[in-house]
């Protein structure tokens, strides 16, 4: 085991030069260029990785994984999500990194006189660490992607269904784009309570900006309208184009309880 301890000291003492060699090797082999700051961060991470690997060999702790590697993996995933990149752009670097680390550890093993078994042990250990890094990167990317999508959907729902007070007791709800179950639920959970807070007497639901409307969503919006009526708020519908009106008719929805007008201007004139 003396040779393993020698390799551990070697990795710790030469961590900086080895880290530079690894990063430069990956970039050169893959013909990629990254910002200098990102390159420095990668070198810093690999310095920590080499030192941690050396220490784990000295301590006999085969479960040790540097926290800096986990954080670096997560930051790589975060950068891809925020820039709209694909996870494959990161994953594709791992095979090359494995090859370079395998060659590096084999060279060190030869220089220090390690046996084939000891060299295999080092390679197995570094591959286990890389697997953890890869898993953390993918898992973080998936979590952040889901979070990003949810936030984007919520922002779109807020922008596409804003409640606009125009006079005391009167507000307009301009429906814009495509209405799906998520946005219909958003209206129910966010817009309806606001109508009560504003003490509205009339809510003008303007459909002129709607791209399409299926029967299921039409029924859902009708239920929301009935709920508002029970709260003492008169719902006025405007902007129903012929194709949207046809969807409402086909759904069997009873619209007799709702006043309908061609546009918001006509609705306001009649309300006043």
Wavefront OBJ file of the C-alpha trace (Angstrom):
o trace
v 0.000 0.000 0.000
v 3.079 2.258 0.190
v 2.737 3.069 -3.505
v -0.903 4.117 -2.995
v 0.181 6.470 -0.220
v 2.886 7.840 -2.520
v 0.310 8.502 -5.206
v -1.920 10.216 -2.635
v 0.902 12.590 -1.682
v 1.696 13.146 -5.362
v -1.909 14.106 -6.170
v -2.042 16.553 -3.261
v 1.336 18.138 -3.936
v 0.811 18.504 -7.701
v -2.920 19.294 -7.584
v -2.606 22.657 -9.319
v -0.525 21.511 -12.301
v -2.669 18.388 -12.695
v -5.870 20.485 -12.647
v -4.527 22.765 -15.372
v -3.536 19.726 -17.436
v -7.016 18.212 -17.100
v -8.896 21.376 -18.055
v -6.565 22.253 -20.915
v -6.748 18.676 -22.160
v -10.555 18.592 -22.219
v -10.820 21.947 -23.976
v -8.173 21.053 -26.555
v -9.521 17.571 -27.275
v -13.107 18.760 -27.674
v -12.121 21.923 -29.571
v -14.273 24.110 -27.312
v -13.680 27.568 -25.935
v -15.075 28.841 -22.634
v -14.795 32.207 -20.861
v -11.614 32.667 -18.823
v -13.567 32.939 -15.593
v -15.306 29.621 -16.256
v -11.947 28.055 -17.049
v -10.500 29.321 -13.763
v -13.486 27.932 -11.870
v -12.970 24.528 -13.505
v -9.276 24.549 -12.595
v -10.093 25.492 -8.995
v -12.599 22.648 -8.812
v -10.104 20.098 -10.176
v -7.455 21.287 -7.722
v -9.904 20.518 -4.946
v -10.751 17.192 -6.601
v -7.100 16.106 -6.787
v -6.478 17.085 -3.166
v -9.666 15.359 -2.042
v -8.758 12.206 -3.962
v -5.329 12.215 -2.379
v -6.738 12.692 1.114
v -9.326 9.952 0.616
v -6.521 7.554 -0.357
v -4.579 8.445 2.780
v -7.632 8.133 5.029
v -9.008 5.056 3.313
v -12.298 6.926 2.837
v -13.610 5.655 -0.482
v -16.886 7.581 -0.087
v -15.293 11.015 -0.017
v -16.550 13.401 -2.706
v -15.466 17.060 -2.563
v -18.353 19.417 -1.901
v -16.860 21.825 -4.447
v -17.444 19.196 -7.152
v -21.115 18.869 -6.200
v -21.586 22.652 -6.197
v -19.705 22.997 -9.491
v -21.922 20.338 -11.069
v -25.058 22.132 -9.885
v -23.773 25.488 -11.148
v -23.091 23.980 -14.572
v -26.690 22.772 -14.684
v -27.975 26.154 -13.513
v -25.989 27.917 -16.227
v -27.463 25.668 -18.913
v -31.014 26.226 -17.689
v -30.692 30.001 -17.435
v -29.101 30.255 -20.893
v -31.632 27.925 -22.491
v -28.961 25.345 -23.280
v -29.257 21.566 -23.398
v -27.933 19.196 -20.760
v -26.160 17.281 -23.546
v -23.713 20.192 -23.895
v -22.365 19.303 -20.439
v -22.820 15.534 -20.499
v -20.800 15.214 -23.705
v -17.688 16.457 -21.829
v -17.643 13.576 -19.359
v -16.305 10.790 -21.645
v -13.375 12.987 -22.675
v -12.741 13.942 -19.052
v -12.725 10.247 -18.086
v -10.200 9.449 -20.815
v -7.885 12.272 -19.783
v -8.087 11.377 -16.084
v -7.501 7.695 -16.895
v -4.370 8.542 -18.922
v -3.172 10.926 -16.206
v -3.601 8.411 -13.365
v -2.010 5.652 -15.444
v 1.003 7.860 -16.100
v 1.308 8.651 -12.400
v 0.964 4.946 -11.561
v 3.828 4.088 -13.924
v 6.029 6.881 -12.526
v 5.431 5.761 -8.942
v 5.608 2.049 -9.618
v 1.996 1.133 -8.825
v 0.742 -2.323 -9.665
v -1.996 -2.942 -12.214
v -4.419 -3.569 -9.363
v -3.502 -0.279 -7.694
v -3.809 1.596 -10.977
v -7.223 0.010 -11.546
v -8.227 1.040 -8.030
v -7.358 4.697 -8.755
v -9.255 4.669 -12.041
v -12.280 3.028 -10.427
v -12.240 5.643 -7.669
v -12.102 8.613 -10.053
v -14.848 7.113 -12.238
v -17.097 6.766 -9.197
v -16.546 10.452 -8.417
v -17.277 11.455 -12.017
v -20.480 9.395 -11.937
v -21.627 11.324 -8.870
v -20.812 14.614 -10.587
v -22.704 13.563 -13.717
v -25.744 12.478 -11.701
v -25.781 15.717 -9.720
v -25.576 17.722 -12.945
v -28.463 15.905 -14.620
v -30.666 15.878 -11.502
v -30.044 19.596 -10.894
v -30.805 20.387 -14.540
v -34.111 18.509 -14.360
v -35.133 20.163 -11.088
v -34.217 23.634 -12.303
v -35.863 23.050 -15.682
v -39.131 22.095 -14.008
v -38.885 25.109 -11.714
v -38.085 27.405 -14.644
v -41.028 26.042 -16.640
v -43.396 26.486 -13.698
v -42.236 30.068 -13.149
v -42.567 30.834 -16.858
v -46.090 29.375 -16.942
v -47.073 31.415 -13.887
v -45.656 34.621 -15.385
v -47.438 33.945 -18.664
v -50.680 33.287 -16.819
v -50.334 36.584 -14.951
v -49.592 38.485 -18.146
v -52.305 36.799 -20.161
v -55.103 37.223 -17.608
v -54.603 40.563 -15.840
v -57.469 42.052 -13.859
v -57.721 45.722 -14.874
v -59.907 48.021 -12.728
v -61.276 50.822 -14.927
v -63.913 52.428 -12.696
v -65.198 51.955 -9.206
v -66.915 48.592 -9.096
v -65.935 47.722 -12.704
v -62.921 45.799 -13.996
v -61.917 44.167 -17.270
v -60.368 40.724 -17.543
v -58.694 40.648 -20.980
v -58.062 37.008 -21.878
v -55.068 36.705 -24.190
v -53.497 33.825 -26.123
v -54.381 30.207 -25.466
v -56.411 29.222 -22.434
v -55.474 25.835 -20.993
v -56.347 24.127 -17.719
v -53.358 25.735 -15.963
v -54.446 29.269 -16.866
v -58.080 28.505 -16.093
v -57.010 27.308 -12.649
v -54.902 30.455 -12.256
v -57.982 32.596 -12.954
v -59.943 30.648 -10.380
v -57.281 30.828 -7.678
v -55.966 34.352 -8.275
v -58.388 36.487 -10.261
v -61.604 35.474 -8.477
v -60.315 36.479 -4.995
v -59.161 39.829 -6.393
v -62.634 40.574 -7.715
v -63.912 40.241 -4.154
v -61.086 42.399 -2.767
v -61.908 45.134 -5.274
v -65.604 44.926 -4.357
v -66.558 44.674 -8.007
v -70.110 44.844 -9.241
v -69.239 44.110 -12.868
v -66.477 42.031 -14.435
v -66.049 42.327 -18.184
v -64.446 39.165 -19.546
v -63.032 40.091 -22.933
v -62.374 37.154 -25.269
v -61.132 39.181 -28.233
v -57.510 38.160 -27.604
v -58.204 34.434 -27.293
v -56.557 32.312 -29.991
v -58.657 29.221 -29.436
v -61.086 27.747 -26.951
v -61.981 24.096 -26.506
v -65.199 22.801 -24.981
v -63.620 21.663 -21.723
v -62.068 25.072 -21.028
v -65.284 26.848 -22.088
v -67.174 24.876 -19.459
v -64.508 25.626 -16.870
v -64.710 29.357 -17.539
v -68.492 29.101 -17.362
v -68.178 27.570 -13.884
v -65.937 30.464 -12.853
v -68.577 32.869 -14.169
v -71.275 31.135 -12.133
v -69.089 31.379 -9.039
v -68.710 35.124 -9.560
v -72.486 35.465 -9.946
v -72.937 33.753 -6.596
v -70.574 36.348 -5.141
v -72.838 39.096 -6.451
v -70.678 40.063 -9.407
v -72.302 40.444 -12.821
v -70.153 38.919 -15.546
v -70.272 40.614 -18.927
v -68.756 38.811 -21.924
v -67.245 40.688 -24.868
v -65.217 39.862 -27.968
v -66.642 36.428 -28.752
v -65.683 35.753 -32.358
v -67.950 33.442 -34.408
v -65.671 30.411 -33.999
v -65.464 30.937 -30.227
v -69.216 31.400 -30.024
v -69.641 28.139 -31.958
v -67.510 26.328 -29.379
v -69.708 27.705 -26.599
v -72.858 26.577 -28.415
v -71.435 23.100 -29.063
v -70.544 22.736 -25.405
v -74.174 23.178 -24.414
v -73.316 26.029 -22.056
v -76.249 28.244 -21.090
v -75.121 31.829 -21.713
v -78.474 33.433 -20.995
v -77.294 34.523 -17.560
v -74.416 36.553 -19.048
v -74.758 39.793 -20.969
v -72.706 39.710 -24.166
v -71.460 42.621 -26.275
v -69.290 42.991 -29.336
v -66.548 44.841 -27.494
v -65.587 46.416 -24.162
v -66.663 49.907 -25.282
v -70.230 48.791 -25.906
v -70.294 46.902 -22.616
v -69.174 49.979 -20.662
v -71.789 52.138 -22.357
v -74.568 49.757 -21.387
v -73.304 49.287 -17.818
v -73.105 53.024 -17.253
l 1 2 3 4 5 6 7 8 9 10 11 12 13 14 15 16 17 18 19 20 21 22 23 24 25 26 27 28 29 30 31 32 33 34 35 36 37 38 39 40 41 42 43 44 45 46 47 48 49 50 51 52 53 54 55 56 57 58 59 60 61 62 63 64 65 66 67 68 69 70 71 72 73 74 75 76 77 78 79 80 81 82 83 84 85 86 87 88 89 90 91 92 93 94 95 96 97 98 99 100 101 102 103 104 105 106 107 108 109 110 111 112 113 114 115 116 117 118 119 120 121 122 123 124 125 126 127 128 129 130 131 132 133 134 135 136 137 138 139 140 141 142 143 144 145 146 147 148 149 150 151 152 153 154 155 156 157 158 159 160 161 162 163 164 165 166 167 168 169 170 171 172 173 174 175 176 177 178 179 180 181 182 183 184 185 186 187 188 189 190 191 192 193 194 195 196 197 198 199 200 201 202 203 204 205 206 207 208 209 210 211 212 213 214 215 216 217 218 219 220 221 222 223 224 225 226 227 228 229 230 231 232 233 234 235 236 237 238 239 240 241 242 243 244 245 246 247 248 249 250 251 252 253 254 255 256 257 258 259 260 261 262 263 264 265 266 267 268 269 270 271 272
